[in-house]
Amino acid sequence: MPRLSNAVILGSDNRSAMIIESSLRQGWCAAPVSLTWSPGTEALRVAQFVLLFQSYSSINDIAMTNIRNTDLNLLAVFDALLDERSVTRAARRLSLTQPTVSGMLQRLRRAFADELFVRTSHGILPTPRAEALAGPIKELLADAQRLMTAQAFSPANAEGLIKICASDYLQHAVIAPLIAVLRQRAPRLKVLVAPRQESPLADLMARGEVDLYVCNREVAEPDLLSSQLYSDRYVCVARKNHALKARRITLRELCAFDHLLVHPTGRSLWGPIDTALSAVGQGRRIAVAVPTFHVLFELLETEDFLAFVPERLLRKRRGTLRIFENELKIPPINVVASWHQRVDRDARHQWLRETVAAVAAD
């Protein structure tokens, strides 16, 4: 009788551990076994079952140190032989040759130190050990099949946490309307929104600390996958009763007034507008730099400031602000969504990306 004195089982759920434990207790060991369960990581698409044997004798052919190094086809052959009660029919069912199945049966016999199936005039019959192993092995194979099969994502029943990183502008323009949609379609999901990070996003995403990064294309990280969401443009705005009355202003008029600027770090008085002005030999005076557009819009009402803001932020403010056309050529704001390769095929993440794209296109 093979003996197993201690094992550590790694997998994706307690149910799988119970199945393996049942198999061990019913057929793979005679002595009491100390079993420790350690949950697997959600990042793995296929759970790994690992049996690390500290004291293990008699079973040399199946050293289950890792499921990737274990021939699970042996268990599939066992299952087919149990159902078909014939090596020939089992081989046909598995699309294998009869000698191949016979050879795998010999390996099974050595692994379990039992004949498992005995020949009769009407085929093969399972031994008591094989009958004891039948249920656990069938359940283990069924669980393995479920783990290997991509699961459909159901937003209405989904639970968990979605972690999104975005700048202040994109929190207003994309994330806020996204959350409204998530509350309707996936009410059990929780959302954690973080400001743009200075540390490399690829590292944070690799560790699962950020699921999706919505940003301007020029700051997107090349190591991440990305897709274009939309393009926006900067427009010049002021309060309704601003001293400038014309709808279109010259660069001289634009630079004659103090400006407000949003800079997320608060460490600079320079932005893309200043780069565009510098290219044509002009410059403006930044009177105040603030970290958020919410503060900028509040300050805009207090004096005859001018400010350049992304046009999407004016959807609910056009009636309270004046918009000035001007001749300044400013590059567009190309907004992208970025994610890590490890979640590219994850059903939940794919749904999230599709939802973000639909919200951004609205």
N, C-alpha and C positions, 0 to 999 in steps of 0.2 A: 504493500500500500504506500503510495507516495505521501510525503509529509511536508507540510508548509508551516513553519513556526511563526513567521511574521510577514505582513504584507502592507504596503501603502498603496492605496488605490486613488488615482487621479482621474477625474472625468468631468462631465458637465452638469450632472444632477445627482441627487441622492438616490433616485430610482435606479439609475444605472449601477450605482455602487451596491444597492441591495440585490440586484440581479447577479452581479459577480459574486457577492458574498454568498448568496444562495447556492450558486454553482460550486463554490469552494466547499461549503459545508456539506453539500449533498454528495459530491463525487470526487473532489480534487484533493481532499486531505482527510486524515483520520484523526489527527490531534486537534485540540482547540486552537483557533487562529486569532491572533490579535490584528484587528483591522482598523485602519485610520483613514477617515475620509477627508479629502482636500478638494474644495470646489475648483473647477476649471475656470478659465477666463472667457468672457463673452467675446473677446476679439477673435478667438479661434472659430473657424467655420465648421470644423469637425472636432468633436471632443476627443481627447486622448485618454485611453484607459491604460494605466501603467501598473504592472505588478512587479515590485522590486523584492526579489526573494533573498532573505538573509540566510536561511537554512533550507536548502531545497535539494532533494535527492530523487533518483529514479526517473524523473521526467527531464530528458535532455533535449528532445527535439523541439519542444515548445517552451522556450525561456521567454516568458512574456514581459520583457523589460520595457517594451513600448509597443503600442498597437501597430505602429508603422513597421515594426520588425517582426510582427507576428502574422502568420499566414491564416487570416480569417477564413480563407477558402476551406480550410479543414473543417470549421464549424458548419459551413454551408454544405459540405459533403456529408457530414454527420446528419444534418437535417434532411437532406434528400434521401439518404439511405433509410432513415427512420420512416419517412413517409412512403417511399416506394417499395421497401422490403426487397429490393433487387438491385444488384450492382449495375446491371445493364440498363434498367429503367432510370436509375439515378444518373448514370452517365449521359443518357439521352436528355434528361431534364436540364442538366448542367452544361450541355453542349461540350462534353469532354469525351475522351476515349475511355473504353472500359478498363484498359490497363492503367490509365492515369488514376481513375477512381479507386481501383484496387490498391495502387501504391499509396494513395492518400489514406485509405482505410488502415493500411499497415502503420502509417505514421500516427494516426489517431489511437490505435491500439497501444503503441509504445508510449504515447503521451499520457494516456489514462490508465496504463498498466492493467488493461482489461481487454477481453476479446471484443466487447461491445456488440458485435453481430455474429451469430453462428449460422452456418449453412444448413439448410434442410432441403428436402425434395421439392418444396414449394417456394424456395427463395431463401431469404435470410431473416432471422428473428433477433430482436434486441435482447441483450442480457439485462438483468436487474439494474446494473450500473448504467447502461445506456438509457433505460426507462427513467432512471432518477435524473439523468442529465438532460433529458428531452425538453422539459418545460423551461428551465433556465436558459438553455441554448437558444430555443425559439424566441424567447423574450429578448435575449441579448442581440440576436440577429435583427429582430424587428426594430429595436432601439437604434442599432447601427444604421439601418436603412433610413429611419426618420432623421437621424443626425446628418446623413449624407444628402438628404433631399432638401432643397431650398424651400423654406416655409413662406407662405404668403403673409403679407403684412396687413393687419386689420387696424386701421387708425382708430376706429370707434372703441376697440378693446385694448389698445396699446397703453402700456404704462412705462414709467421710467423717466429719465432726465435727458433733455436735449441741451447741449452747451454750444452757444453761438457767440462768436466774437465779431464785433462791428464797431465802426467809428460812430461818433455822435450823429453825424449826418445820416448814416445808413440805419442807425437805430430808429430815427424818425421816418425815413423814407421807405424802408423795407421791413425792419423787424417789428415795428408796432403793428402795421397791417397784417404781417405774418401771424403774430400772436392772436389777433382777432380770428383769423381763419383756423388756427390750431384749436382755439377754444371751442369752435363749432364742430370740427371734424375729429379731433383727437382730444377730448376734454380731460382725459386722465394723464396725459403727458405733462410733465413739468418742464419749464424753460428757464435756463440760466443764461443771462446775457452779460457779456463782459466787454469792456472797452477795448480798443485796439491795443495789442500787446507790443512791448518793445523787444521781448525775447522772441527767438525764432518760433513761428507758429508750427513749423513742421515737427519740431521736437515735442511741443505740447500735444499736437494731434496724434503723433505716434504713441504717446502715453495715454491717449483717450481723454485728455483734459479739455480738449476743444473738438467739437464735431464738425462745425462749419464756420468758415471765415468769409464774411462778406466785406469786400473792400474795393478800392480803386485799383484798376489793373496795374498801375505803375508801382504799387506797393505789394502786389501779390508775390508770393514766394515761388521761385521756379521749381522747387522740389515737390510742389503740391499739384494735384489735378485741379482744373478750373474750367468754368464755362461762363460765357458772357450773359449778363442779365439784362442790361439796358445801357443806354447812353443818356447823359444829362448835360446841361450847360449852365454856366454861371450867368446870372443876371444882376444888374445894379438896382438896388432898391433904397428907398428912404421913407420917412413917415409921410402921411398924407399932406400935411401942411408945410412941406419943405419949401425953402426959398426958391429952389429951382422949379420953374413952372413948365418948361418945354418937355415934350415926351422924348425927344432925342437931344443928347448933350454932346459937346465936344470933349476931347481929352483934356483940354485946358480947364474946362468947367469941372470935369470929373476930379481933377487933381487939386482944385481950389478948396475943396471941403475936406474936413477930417473924416477918416474912415474907421470902421470897426472891422475886426478880423477874428475868425475862429481859428485857434491853434490848440490842438489837443494837449500838448505838453506844457504850454505856457512858457516856452523858452525861446520864442522867436516872434519877430514882427514882420515876417516875410511869408508870402504865399504865392500860388500860381498866378494871381493877378499882378503881383509885383514883378514877376518874371516876364510877363507879357508887356507890361509898361516899360520895363527896362530895355526890352528889345526894340522899342520905338523911341528910345531916348527920353522917356517920361518917368516920373516917380510920384508917389502919393504919400501922404502923411498918415501913418497908422496911429490913431490917438489911443485906442484901447484894443487889447487882444484878450479874448475870453476863451474858455475851454469848450463851451457849448453854444449851440444856436439858440437855445431857449433864452439864455442871458443876452445874446446879441439882439434878439428881437425886442426884448424889454428895453435895452439901452437905446435902440433905434427910435423909440417913441419919445425920448427925453430931449434930444437936440437935433440939429440939422446935420446928422451924420449921413454918410453914404456907406453902403456895404454890398459886397458881391456874395450872393448865396446861390446854391444849387436850385434850379427852377422847381424841382419836385417839392421843395419845402414850402412853396407858395400856394399849394393847392387849396389850403384852408385860410390863406391870409391875403389873397389878392384884393379883397375889399377893404383892407386896412392899410395897405402900403402902396406907394407909387413905384412904378417900374420905369427905368430910364434906358432907352436904347442908346447904344454908343458904337463907335467904330473900332473898339479894341478887339483884336483877334485872340481869343482864348481857346486853348485846346479843350476838347470835350472831356467830360467825366465818364470814363468807361468803367462800369461797375461789374464785378465778377463775383462768383461764389467759388471758394476753394475748399478742397477736402483732401484727406490723406488716402493713399492707395489702398490701405488696409480695409477701408469701409466702402470702397467703390462699388462692390457687388452686394452689399448688405441691403436687404429689402427695406428696412426702416429708413436707412439713410437715402436710398434712392427715392423713396416717397417724399422725404423731407426736401430733397433737392428739386424734385418736380413741383412741389408746393411752393417753394421759394421762387422758382422761375415763373410760375403762374401769377403769384402775387406781384412780382416785380414788373411783369408785362402788363398789368392792369392799369 
